[in-house]
Amino acid sequence: MVREYNKRGNMENFIKETMMGFFMDTSSHSSLTANKAKMLIKAFVYNIINIMKNIECF
């Protein structure tokens, strides 16, 4: 049970990092398509940075 709780806390930290660091909590365009495209690009960049962190490039 403790492991599952730790996983949940870890995931919440990832979500918080994504929202704060990549400004995914805001919608700057009035078009849903534009917001969707912008969020997909940010998610792609976020994943690349996490991959680099995991292979210790930074």
N, C-alpha and C positions, 0 to 999 in steps of 0.2 A: 504494500500500500504506500509506503514511503517513497519507493522508486517512482510510482505513478504520479504522486504528488510533486516530486521533484521535476519530472518531465513536464508537467503542467506549468509549473513556475518558470521553467526554462523557456517554454514556448511563449508564455506571456512576456518574458523579457525580449524575445525576438520580435514579437508584435510591437512592443513599445519602441524598440530600437528602429524598426521600420517606419513607424508613424512619425517619430520625432526626427530621425536622421534624414529621411527621404521625403518628408512632408507629404505622406500619403493620406493624411487626415483631412486634406483640403481639396476642394473641387474648384479650380480656377476658371473653367470654361462652362458656358451654358449648354454646350452640346455633350450628350452622353458619350458619343463616339470619341470625341476629343479627350474627354476625361479618361475613358477606358484605354485609349492608346497611350496617354501620358502615364497612367498607372502601370501598364504593361512594361514600358521602357524602364520605369523606376524599379519594378520588381526584377527585371533582367539585370540591371546594374547591381542591385542588392545581392542577388545570387552570385554574381561574379566576384564581388567583394568578399562574400562569405567563403567561397571556394578558395580565394587567395589567402584568407585567414587560416583556413584549414591546412593548406600546404605550406603555411608560414612564409609567404612572400613579403609580408609587411613586418 
